[in-house]
Amino acid sequence: MRVDLKKFIFIGPLKVKETFFKEAQKVGVIDFAEKRKSGFSHSEELEAIVSAIKVLRKQPPVEQLEDVNPSKAKRFVHKLNALWEKLEADRQRLIDLQNNWHEVHSFGYFPPEKIEAIERDGKMHVQFFSGRIGISKEQLPQEGFIQISTGEELAHYISIAKERRVLPKMVEVQIDKPLSELEAEIEEVKDHIHEREEELKAYLPYNDAFHELLLEQSNLDSLAEANLRVESGLDGQLFMATGWVPVDDIDEIKPLCKKSKVFFDEVLIGKGERIPTCLKNSGFHRVGEDLVHIYDTPSPEDKDPSLWVVGFFALFFAIIINDAGYGTIFLLMSLYFWFKFPNLKGLKRRFLTLVTTLSIGCIVWGVLSNSYFGIDLSLDNPLRKVSVVNWLVEQKAAYHLNLKDDVYSDWVEKYPQVEQATSGKEFLAEAVEVKNGKESYIVVNKFSGYILLELALLIGVLHVCVGMARYLRSNWAMGGWILFIIGAYLYVPVHLNYTSIVQFGFGMSRDFAQLLGIELMIVGLSIALILSVVQHRLLGLLEIATVIQILGDILSYLRLYALGLAGGIMAATINEMADALPLVVSVILIAFAHIFNMGLAIMGGVIHGLRLNFLEWYHYCFEGGGKQFQPLRIKTKDE
């Protein structure tokens, strides 16, 4: 639910400013308006705590200490950060030493005192070179140039000559330290790293304490920031601040201001001033609000889309997963986490609620669509009796059987035994093929595919129409477009010579569907254009281009069918492959392959389930670009 906000000014003596803001933080209903340049930056203490938490986040979890003294935790924060800096410096030094070792190890162990003796006593220059393999001997110096070793791509040489050499096809390698000394340093640094890593383990039990410290410091920083959002008056004797307050929380600020001896009054909202958007939701609505904020914050004029988003997301996710068996696995996993962590609160609890909802949705849709781990159930299986898709398939078969139309004739030509059928179920049972000893119901599979495809488009039609209806007050033409979309849904199948659900499922004749569809399209388009011109004058004529957008958006819902079909085909293929393998191998294949398929399905369900809400649906009922209402309040660890 979106709550309207009012703007208030708060004026009081400067001496009560800090008290006022502390009390306001406890109440937690005022979003103090920002000054143009507050000059606020997070405290060094907060940044240090965040750094310490990032360090511990990379470490394995351990049992945490309770009731840690805050001052002790603060000391440990700085000690941990200092230790981490040293550890990182040692690790970088180790990398540098190892890189240096890789450069010089091909030249072997040369005692530095012997090289110095050669250069001093023999008055010679000792140099080391590396070059690509394949350089001809004629291109190399003939005297005092010895090949030491050969690698995969490079050859390594030592040069002993009276003059320093510059070789164009060679790279001179500077050896500042002998190999033995480098290896000793590497071992020494490794020992230091090991010691610091062991020392680091002593801080692991303080992760929870650091998070509590972070929360405390974050509240202090928020209070400090709010103190900067004030103006002074009467030579610094008064402070003035403005803030946004939800209309249903105005009574909360009255005792606050009375206690702090601060005057407050409502002020006019300036023209073009950006008003924050306040959403107040609880329960399942709050889960939807979390999803809404993933994409954008509603504008102050938008209706709260939270419940619609989470509801349709659950539906889209279930259609894309399209498997009751997968849904059952998801539900068992979520129930395990409910049992394992019964005291979850805040975002974690809402996330688990969402997962549980999605799991139940997958089970329901899988049952309705007769989909269980890609298994092709027989027509007599009891699970088919509760399948809506199976019922629609039987209705479609009975419809064509009664009419004896082209569809019926085509199937009789392919399967002559269908002509003996007296009911839709017999029609389906007669059109059967046997492959590898298994019966395959050809008509059932064909009709199921057509119905699922149409259901995806029908859901798209409903979703878009719901969005248009929600935005009707702001865009009058949407009423006409709703009629146009319904008309198109009735007319297009007839035009394409396709038997729609409204015909075999609800008994509407083809001629009536065609006539009603054309009339609704004409009337809807006319209403949309007229209302658009009335509302927007000549610019309203551009409304005709909306036809293309509507067509593209609704066709985009075909992804629901395509992704669900892809997952089902992959599940069925996994089962077929497993049948041809030994038992142990087939069990392993089924386990890993189905887990992989579930992973792909989850990614598709999340990405495309949210995309259809945030892109296709938001076109018609969402302005966005809002600023989230963020009152000064005391944050808790349950958030």
N, C-alpha and C positions, 0 to 999 in steps of 0.2 A: 504494500500500500504506500502510495506517495503522499506525503504530508506537506501542506503548504507552510512556508516560513514567513516570519515577519522580522523586520529589521528594527533593532533597538539601539539607543545610545545610553551609555552608562557614564555617569559623572560623579566623582567623589573626591575627598581629600587625598592628597598624595600619600599621606602616612598610612592609609588603609589599603593602598593598591595591592601590595603583596598578599595581604589577608583575603582581599576580595577574590583575587585570582585563584588562591588555594581553595577557597570555598566553592568557587565556580567549577573548579576541576572535580571536586567531589560530587557536585550536582550533575555535571556532564551533559548539559543541554544547550550550551552556547557555543556557536562557531564564530569566534572573533574575526572580524574582517581584517584582511591583510592590508598593511600600509604598502605603498608602492615600493619602497626600499626598506625592508625591515633590518637588513644587515645581519640576519641571524644565520649561524652555522652550527652544526652539531658540536657538542663539547668533545674535547679530546678524551675525556673519560669514556664517553659512549663509543667512540671510535676504537678505543683500546679494548673495550669489552667485546665489541663485534669481532675484532681481529682475533682475540683469544678463542671465541666460540668457533670461528672459521678453522682455527688450528685443530681444535678438538673434534670438529665434524669429520676430519679426515682420518681420525683414529677409530679403532674398533670400540664398540660400546662395552661398558663395564657397569657394575653396580654403583649407584650414586650415593653419596653421603647426604644425610638430612640435617637440617637445622645448622647450617654452616654460618658462622659469624660473618656478617656483611663486610666488616673491615678486613677480616682475614681473606675473604674472597677477592676484595679489591687488590690487596697486596699480591695475591697469587696471579691475578690478571696481568700485572706488570712483569712479574717474574717469568710467567709463561711466555709473554711476548718477547722478552729479552732472550730467553732460552731459544725460542723459535728463530729469532734473527741470527743467533750464533749457529744454530743447526743448519739454516739455509745457507749461511756463509760457508760453512764447512762443506756442504754438499756441492756448492758451486766451485769451491776450491778443488774438490775431488774431481769434478768434471774437467776442470782446466788441467789438472795434473795428468789425468788419464788421456786427455787429448794430446798433451805434450809427450806422454809416453808412447802413444801410437805413432807420433811423428819420428821419434828417435830410436825406437826399439829395433827397427830394421838394420840400424848401423852397428848393433852389438854393444858389448861392454868395452869401452875405451877408458882406461884410467886417465884422468885429466893431467896428472903429473907427467905421464909419458908424452902426451901431446905437447905439453908445455916444453918438455926437454927437446923434442924434435924441432919445435919452432925456435927455441933459444940456441941450442948447440948447433943445429944444422942450418940455422938461418933460413928456414923454410916456412911456408904457409900451409896449414892443414885446413881443408874445407870438406864439407859434406854436401852431396848433390843427390837429387832424385829426378828421374825422367821417365817418360813413357817407354814401355818395352817396344823394341823394334827399331830403335835408332841404330843406324849402321855404324860399324867400328870406325869407318873413315871419318865420320862426323864427330868422333870423340877424340880427346887428347891421347897421344900415343905414349907419353911418358908420365909417370907419377899419377896415373889415373886408374884406380882399381875398383872393380865391381865387387861389392860386399854381399848383396843378397838380391833376390828377385821376388816380388809379390805378384798378385793377380794382374795388376795393370802397370805397376811401376818397378823400375830397377833402381838400386841404391848404390852410390859410389863414394869413395874417399879420394880426395885429391891432395897430393903432396908436391908442391912446386915452389920455386923461388919467388914467383910473382902470383898475386891473387888472380884467380881466374873468373871470368864472366862468360858463362856458356848460355847462348840464346835459347836452346831447347831444353835447358835444365833449370831446376829450381834449387837454389841454395838453402839448405836447412841449417838454422842456427841452433846449436846444442849448447844451451846455457848451463845445463846440469847433466852429469853423467847418468846413465840408465840406473845404476845401482842406487844413486842418491834419490832419483825420482821414485823408485820402487819403495824405498824406505819412507819417504814422505807420504806416499799413497797409503801405506799401511798405518802410519801414524794418524792420518786424517780419518781413515776408516775406524780406528779405535776411538777417536774423539766423537765421531758420529754415533757410534754404538753407545758410548757413555751418555751422550745427550738424549738419545732415544729412550734409554732406560730411565733417565731423569724425567723425561716428558711423561712417562707412564704414571708418575706420582700425581699428575694433575688431572688425569682422566676422570676420577670420581667427582670432580667439581663442575662437571658440565651443567648439571641442573642448577647449581648455585650461581654459575655465571649467567644463565638465562634469567634467573630471578633478579640478579643484579642489573641485567640489561633492561628488564621491565621497569625497575625502580628508576634507573637513570633516564630512560626514555620519558617517563612521566615528569621527571625534573626538567628535562630539556623542553618538553611541551609547555610546561609552566613558564620557563624562561622565555620561550618564543612568544607566548601570549603577552607577557609583560612588555615586550617590545612593540606590540601593536596598539600603542596608546599615544595620544597627543597630550600636551600639557597646556595649562591655562592659568591666568592670574599669577603671572611670574613664577610658574612652577609649583603653585600651591594646590592645584587641582590636576587630576588626570581625567582623560576622556577616551572612551573606547566604544566602538560599534560592534555589534554582533548579530548573528542570525539565530532565531529561536523558533522551533516548531510551534504551531498554533496550539496544539494540545499539551504543550509543556510550559506555557506562559506562567501558569500558577506556580511552577517550581522556582521561578526566579524572584518572585515577590518576597518570600522569607529570606532568601539569600541577600537581596539588596537591603532589606530592612536590617538584617543582622550586621551587615558591613557598613551601614549608613551611606549607601550609594544610591543616588537618584537615577531612575531609568525611565525612559519614555520611548514610544514608538516613533520612528522617523520614516519619511517617505523614501521609497526606493527610486534611485536616480534612473533617468532614461538611459537605456543601454547597459545598465549595471548587471553584472553576471550574478544571478541568484543561484546558490547551491541547490542541489537536488537531495532531498531527504527521503529515503526509503525506510519504512519501519515494517519489518516482517518477522514472523516467528513460525516455528514448525516447518512444514514442507515449503511454504512460501519463501522462507529464509534460504533454503537450499537453492531455489530458483534465483534468488538475488545474487548468490555467489556466482552462478553461471552468467548472469547478466553483466556483472562487473568484469568478466574475462574479456569481453569485447569492448564495451564502452559504458559510460555513465549516462542514464537518460537525461534529457533536457528537463527543465522545470515544467514544461508544458506536456511532456510525455506521460501517458498512463503507465503505471507500473506493470512491466511485462513478465515479472518473475514467475508467476504460476503458469502462464502460457508457455514460457520457454522451457521450464523443467518438464512440463507435461508432454509437450511435443517432442522434446529431446528424448525422453524415455520411450516414446512410441517409435521414433526414427531409429534409435539404437536397437530396439527389439526387432524391427523389420530387417535391419542390416545383419544382425546376428542370425536371425531366422532359424533358431534351433533350440528346442526346449531342453535337450540334453546339455548343451553348453550353458544354458541359463541355470540349470540345476547345479552344475559345478560352481558357477559364480555365486549362487545363493549359499551353497555349503561353505564356500570360502568366507563369505561375508558373515555368516552365522558363527563361524569359528572366531573371527575377530570380535564379534559382539560378546562372545563368551570369554575370550582372552582379555579383552579390555572393556569391562562393563562400565567403567567410570569415565569414559571419554566425554569430553565437552567441547563446545565451540566448533571451530572449523573441522576438526578431526571427526567429531560425531556427525556433523552434517555431511561430510564426504562419505562416511560409512552408510549413512541413511540413503544417499544418492546411489551408491553401489548396490545396496539391497533392493532399492526400487527398480533399478535397471535390470537386476537379476530376475525379479518377479515378472517384469514386463517381457523379458526374453522367454520365460516359461509360458506365460499366457499366449503370446503370439506364436510360439512354436507349437503349442497344442492346437491353436486355431488353424494354423497352416499345415498341421500334420507333419512336422519335421523333428526327427529325433536322431541325432548323430549321423545324418545322411542315409539312414536305413529306409529302404523302400518297403513300406508295410503292405500286407495283402489287403484286398477289399473287405475281407471279413474281420479284420482286426478291430477289436472294441475301441481302440484309440481313435479310429476314423469317425466314430459316432459323435464325438465331441468337437470335430473339426469343422469350422465354418466354411473353410475353403473346400473341403470334401463335399459338404452339403451344396455349395454353389456349383461344384463340378457336376453333381448328380442332377441339379436343376437345369443346368445348361444342356446336359445330355438328353434329358426328358423333353426339353423345349424343342431341340432339333428333331427328336424322334417323332413328336406329335405333328410337327409341321412337314416332315419329310422334305426338307429344303435341300439346298446345294451342299451344305456341310454334311448332312446325313448321307446324301448320295455319294459324296467323295469317300466317306468312311466305309460305306457298303461295297464300293468298288475295290477298296484295299482289303477289306475283311468281310467277305460275303456272309459269314455267320451272324453278323450284326443285324441282318434283315429279320432274323428270328426273334430279336429282343422285343419285349413288351413293356419294359420300364427303363428309366434312365440308368439304374444300377446294372441291369442286364446288358444294356448298350456298352457300358464301360467294361464289363467283365468279358464280353465276347471279343473285344479288340485287344488281343493279348499276343505277345511274342515270347518265345522261350529262347534264352541265350545262356549258354553254359549251365544248363539245368535250372535256371531261374526264370520265373515269369516276370515280364515287363509289361505294365499296363500303358499302352501307347496313348490312348485317348485321354486317360487320366492325367498323364504327364503333360500332354499338350494343353488341355483345358486348364490345368492348374497354373501353368505358366502364363496363359492369357489373362486369367483372373487376377493373379498376383501383380501382373503388369498394370492392369486397369485399376486395381486397388491403390497402387503407388500413385497413379495420376489422380485418382479420386481424393486421396489424402492430401495431395498437393493442392487440388481445387479447394478443399475445405480449409486448409491452412491459410492460403492466400485470402480467401473470402473472410475468414475470421480477422485477419490483419486489416483488411479494408474496412470491415464493420467497426473496428476499434478506432479507426481514424476518420470516421464519417463526418464528425462535427467540423474537423479542420479541412477536409477535402470532400466537398459534396459529390463530386463526380464518382466517388467510390461506390455509391449506391447503384449507379447505372452499370458500372463495371462488374459488380457482383451478379446482376441479372445476365450480363453478357457472358460471363464465365459459365454460369449454370446452363445457359442456352447452348454454348459451344460444347459442353460436356454431353448434352443430349443429342446434338446434331452430328457432330464429327464422326462418331462410330457408325451411324447410319450411312453417312456419306462414304465412309471407307468400307461399307458392306461388312461390318463387324457387329456381332451380337453382343450388346452391352449387358451389364448386370441389371440395369433398370428394366430390361426387357424380360430376361429369363428369371430374374430374382424377384422383381416387383410387379411383373405382369403388364408393363407398359408396351403398347404396340409400337412397331417400327414407324408406322405412318404418323402416329400421334407424337412420338418422340421427335421425329424430324420436323413436323409442323411447329410444335411447341418450341423446339430449339431455335429454329429460324426466327420466330416471333420474339423470343427473349433476346436474341442477339441484336436484332434491329432496334427493339425498344430500349434495351440496355445501352447500346452505343449512342442512340439519340439522346437519352437522358444524361449520359455522361458528358456529351459535348455541350448540351444546353446548360446544364448546371455549371460546367467549367467556365463557359463564357459569362454566365451571370456572376460567378464569383471572381473571375480573373479578367474579365472583359476580353479584348482581342487576343491576349495571350492564351486564353482558354482554348483557342482553336488548335493549339499545339497538343492538346490532350489526345488527339487521334493517334499520336506516336506511342501512346501507352500500350496499344494493342501488341506491339512487338515485344515490349518488356514483359507483359503478362504471359505471352506465349512462351518466351524463353524461360521465365521463372518456373512456370508449371511443368514444362518439359524437363527442367532440372531435377524434378522429383523422381524421374526415372532411375536415378542413381540408387534409390532405395531398392528397386527391383533388381537392378544389375548387380549390386554388391551382395544382396541376399542370395541371388542365384549363384554367383561365383563361389561363395562360401559353401553352399549346398553341393555344388558339383565337386568341389575339392574334397568335401567330407565323404561323398559317395565314392570318389576315385580312391581315396585312402582305404575304404572298406574293401573295394574290389582287389586292390593290390595285396591287402593283408590275407584275403581268402586263398591266394595262390602260394602263400609262404608257409613254412613250418610254424607250429603253434607259438613257440617262444619268440621267434623272429617277428611274427605277425603282431603279438602283444606289444612288443617294443615299438614296432612301426606305428601301430594305432595310437599308442600313448604319445610319442613324440610328434607325430604328424598332426594329430588333432590339437595338441598344445600349440603347435606352430600356426595352425589354421585359426585357432581361437585368438592368438595374438594379432594376426592380420585383421580378423573381424573386429576386434576391440578397437584397433587403430582406425579402421574405416568407420565404425559406429560413432566414435568420439568426434573425429574430424568432420565427417559429413553430417552427422546428427546436429552438431552445433552450427555448421555452415548454413544449413537450410533455415535455421532460425535467424542467424546474424546477417545473412546476405539476402536471400530470397524473401523472407518474411518481413525483415526490418524495412524493406523498401516501402511498405505500405502503412506502417504503424509506429515508426520510431524515428525521431529526429536525432537524438544522441548529442554528443559534444558537451554534456553537462559537467558540472563541477560537483564532486561528491561532498555532501554535508559531513564535516569532520569537527565535531564539538571538542572543546577542551575537556578531557575526562581522564580518569585514572584507568589505565589499561590493565587487564588481568591476564594471567597465563592461560586461561581457558579460551581466549579468543583465537 
